[in-house]
Amino acid sequence: MQRPFILGALFVGGIVGSRLYHRRNGNWGATNAEATAALPGDELVPDGRVSTMAITIGTTPEKVWPWLVQMGADRAGLYSHEWVENGLFHLDFHNAERIVPEWQHLQVGDVLRYVRPRPGKPDIGPQVIAITPGRELITAMGEAPEWAATWQFILRPIGADHTRLLVRLRVTRHMPWFAALPMTVLEPGFDYMSIAMMRGIARRAEAHDGPVPLVA
């Protein structure tokens, strides 16, 4: 009886710890107004659980945008922790330090891949739903019209030379328990990687002082 009790306690503790970590970091960097504001893409999962993160970047939206457009496992990576992506999960990520012109043509229907393409295997990652160059990149997971989740990237100018990047995750509340439980457990990891991604985008955009193409 002792071992099942210990395993059960560890499992429950993991769930509680995940919720506490997510509660603390799920809206990392965002003001209360930003966390509760309506954003483009919200309508795709209107009843979703919402997490909004934000960061101020010391350059214009036009210079941040190319870094967003080229994201993906088979492109510029996700600018997050390579020691997690490669060391733990062996995903063969290579997070780019430059803007690559060949990766600047993102279209509605493309997939922002979490893993590299595999012969005979479906793509893993959200589908691009809407693009407004320099302003909005809206992606969703699942199938229309009942999307399971959205990943929304919003750029807002601050003055003449700063940008506010908002990254919102919305997850449907109508998910079977066997799908919802793993997502709950994995939320802290997603938060951890998302914070690193946003910092990675900010660092790269601020360091790149040359002209960049504004294309989708």
C-alpha positions in Angstrom: 0.0 0.0 0.0 2.9 2.3 0.7 4.3 2.5 -2.9 0.9 3.3 -4.6 0.3 6.0 -1.9 3.7 7.5 -2.6 3.2 7.4 -6.4 -0.2 8.9 -6.0 1.1 11.7 -3.8 3.8 12.5 -6.3 1.3 12.6 -9.1 -1.0 14.9 -7.2 1.9 17.0 -6.1 3.0 17.3 -9.7 -0.4 18.5 -10.8 -0.6 21.0 -8.0 2.9 22.2 -8.7 2.2 22.6 -12.4 -0.9 24.7 -11.6 1.0 26.9 -9.2 3.9 27.4 -11.6 1.5 28.2 -14.4 -0.5 30.6 -12.3 2.7 32.5 -11.5 4.2 32.5 -15.0 1.3 32.0 -17.4 0.9 35.8 -17.8 4.6 36.5 -17.6 5.4 40.1 -18.5 1.8 41.1 -19.3 -0.1 43.8 -17.5 -3.5 43.1 -16.2 -5.0 45.1 -19.1 -3.0 43.1 -21.7 -3.9 39.8 -20.1 -7.6 40.6 -20.2 -7.8 42.5 -23.5 -9.4 41.1 -26.6 -6.8 40.2 -29.2 -7.0 39.1 -32.9 -7.6 35.3 -33.0 -9.6 35.1 -29.7 -12.7 34.3 -31.7 -11.2 30.9 -32.9 -11.4 29.5 -29.3 -14.0 31.8 -27.7 -14.3 29.7 -24.5 -10.7 29.0 -24.0 -8.4 29.1 -21.0 -6.1 32.0 -21.7 -2.4 32.7 -21.0 -0.9 36.0 -22.2 2.8 36.8 -22.1 4.4 40.1 -23.1 7.8 41.7 -23.6 9.0 45.1 -24.7 11.6 45.1 -27.5 13.8 48.0 -28.3 13.2 48.2 -32.0 10.2 48.7 -34.4 7.6 46.1 -35.2 8.9 45.9 -38.8 12.3 44.7 -37.4 10.7 42.2 -35.1 8.3 40.7 -37.7 10.9 38.8 -39.8 12.0 36.8 -36.7 8.4 35.7 -36.2 7.8 34.8 -39.8 10.8 32.4 -40.0 10.0 30.4 -36.9 9.7 26.6 -37.1 11.7 23.5 -36.4 12.7 23.1 -40.1 13.5 26.9 -40.4 14.9 29.3 -37.8 13.9 27.3 -34.8 11.9 28.8 -31.9 14.7 30.8 -30.3 14.3 28.9 -27.0 16.4 26.6 -24.9 18.4 24.3 -27.3 19.5 22.2 -24.3 15.8 21.2 -23.9 15.0 20.9 -27.6 18.1 18.9 -28.4 19.5 17.6 -25.1 16.2 16.2 -23.7 14.1 15.7 -26.8 16.6 15.2 -29.6 14.7 17.5 -32.0 17.8 18.7 -33.9 16.9 22.4 -33.5 19.2 25.1 -34.8 18.0 28.5 -33.6 19.0 31.1 -36.2 20.9 34.2 -35.4 20.1 36.0 -38.6 17.2 36.7 -40.9 17.1 34.2 -43.8 15.4 35.5 -47.0 14.2 32.1 -48.1 12.2 31.8 -44.8 10.4 35.1 -45.1 7.4 33.8 -47.2 4.9 32.5 -44.7 1.3 31.9 -45.9 -2.1 31.0 -44.5 -2.3 27.2 -44.3 1.4 26.7 -43.6 2.4 24.8 -40.4 4.7 26.3 -37.8 6.4 23.0 -37.1 7.4 21.9 -33.6 9.5 19.0 -35.1 11.2 18.5 -38.4 9.2 16.9 -41.3 9.3 13.1 -41.2 8.5 10.9 -44.2 5.0 9.5 -43.9 4.3 11.3 -40.7 1.9 14.3 -40.2 3.2 17.7 -39.4 3.2 18.6 -35.7 2.5 22.2 -34.9 -0.1 24.9 -35.3 -1.5 26.0 -38.7 -1.2 29.6 -39.8 -4.7 31.1 -39.8 -4.1 34.8 -40.4 -1.2 37.1 -41.2 -1.0 40.9 -41.1 2.7 41.7 -41.8 4.3 43.7 -39.0 1.3 43.3 -36.7 -0.3 39.8 -36.3 0.5 36.1 -36.8 -2.4 33.9 -35.7 -2.0 30.1 -35.6 -4.3 27.3 -34.4 -4.1 23.7 -33.5 -6.8 21.0 -34.2 -9.4 21.3 -36.9 -11.7 24.0 -38.0 -14.2 25.2 -36.8 -13.7 23.5 -33.4 -10.1 24.5 -32.9 -8.4 23.0 -29.8 -6.0 25.9 -29.2 -4.5 29.1 -30.7 -1.1 30.6 -30.5 -1.3 34.3 -31.2 1.6 36.7 -31.8 0.7 40.4 -31.7 3.0 43.3 -32.3 2.2 46.8 -31.1 4.3 49.9 -31.6 5.5 51.9 -28.6 6.6 55.3 -29.7 8.9 55.5 -32.7 11.4 52.7 -31.9 9.9 50.2 -29.4 7.6 47.3 -29.8 5.3 45.4 -27.4 5.2 41.7 -28.3 2.1 39.8 -27.0 2.0 36.0 -27.2 -1.3 34.4 -26.2 -2.2 30.8 -25.8 -5.9 29.9 -25.7 -6.9 26.2 -25.0 -10.5 25.0 -25.3 -12.3 24.0 -22.2 -14.1 21.2 -24.1 -11.2 18.8 -24.2 -11.5 15.2 -23.0 -9.9 14.6 -19.6 -7.3 12.2 -21.1 -6.1 15.1 -23.4 -6.5 17.9 -20.9 -4.5 16.1 -18.2 -1.2 15.9 -20.1 -1.6 19.5 -21.2 -2.0 20.6 -17.6 1.1 18.7 -16.6 3.1 20.2 -19.5 2.0 23.8 -19.0 5.0 24.8 -16.9 7.4 23.5 -19.5 5.5 25.4 -22.2 5.7 28.6 -20.0 9.4 28.1 -19.5 10.1 27.6 -23.2 7.8 30.5 -24.2 9.6 33.0 -21.9 13.0 31.9 -23.4 11.5 32.2 -26.9 10.3 35.8 -26.3 13.6 36.8 -24.8 15.3 35.2 -27.8 13.2 37.1 -30.2 13.9 40.4 -28.4 17.6 39.8 -28.2 17.9 39.0 -31.9 15.7 41.9 -33.1 17.5 44.4 -31.0 20.9 43.2 -32.2 20.0 43.3 -35.9 20.2 46.9 -36.9 20.1 46.5 -40.7 17.1 46.9 -43.0 14.7 44.0 -43.1 12.1 42.9 -45.6 8.4 43.3 -44.5 6.9 40.3 -46.2 4.5 37.5 -45.3 
